[in-house]
Amino acid sequence: MPSPEFPDDGILWRGFDDDTLRIVAERQNPVLLFVRDTDPLVWPFLREIFKVLPKNEKLRDLLHERCVALYAEAEALPEDQKQLGAGSRYYLAILSPSGLTPLITVDPMSGTPTEIAERIAALLSRIMETWG
């Protein structure tokens, strides 16, 4: 099976599978996690952010060149991610490649979708400047 190609104007979202975990281990760079939760109190915010994220060129470049974008349905998260709070305490996070533990979480209701996308891009960029 051929490996997925990174879309020119989008984000290649990967799932929690062996191939993704291998890529994370090889790159040893932070991971952007997006958890889709259909809870009507959260989903409208997440849906709009999800639409805007690919429009942020800086974020697309980081995810294309160095980091992995991980997408998961809240009800299908691995148990260790649920125990860390994914899908309940946070839905957007930058994770460490070591154990996929959260380095930074982002509140999906803390601004407009565009502001949140810009914040994620800036945070990930700052982390990558010191990551090595």
Rosetta blueprint (number, residue, H / E / L):
1 M L
2 P L
3 S L
4 P L
5 E L
6 F L
7 P L
8 D L
9 D L
10 G L
11 I L
12 L L
13 W E
14 R E
15 G L
16 F L
17 D L
18 D H
19 D H
20 T H
21 L H
22 R H
23 I H
24 V H
25 A H
26 E H
27 R H
28 Q L
29 N L
30 P L
31 V E
32 L E
33 L E
34 F E
35 V E
36 R E
37 D L
38 T L
39 D L
40 P L
41 L L
42 V L
43 W H
44 P H
45 F H
46 L H
47 R H
48 E H
49 I H
50 F H
51 K H
52 V H
53 L H
54 P H
55 K H
56 N L
57 E H
58 K H
59 L H
60 R H
61 D H
62 L H
63 L H
64 H H
65 E H
66 R L
67 C L
68 V E
69 A E
70 L E
71 Y E
72 A E
73 E E
74 A H
75 E H
76 A H
77 L L
78 P L
79 E H
80 D H
81 Q H
82 K H
83 Q H
84 L L
85 G L
86 A E
87 G L
88 S L
89 R L
90 Y E
91 Y L
92 L E
93 A E
94 I E
95 L E
96 S L
97 P L
98 S L
99 G L
100 L L
101 T L
102 P E
103 L E
104 I E
105 T E
106 V E
107 D L
108 P L
109 M L
110 S L
111 G L
112 T L
113 P H
114 T H
115 E H
116 I H
117 A H
118 E H
119 R H
120 I H
121 A H
122 A H
123 L H
124 L H
125 S H
126 R H
127 I H
128 M H
129 E H
130 T H
131 W H
132 G L
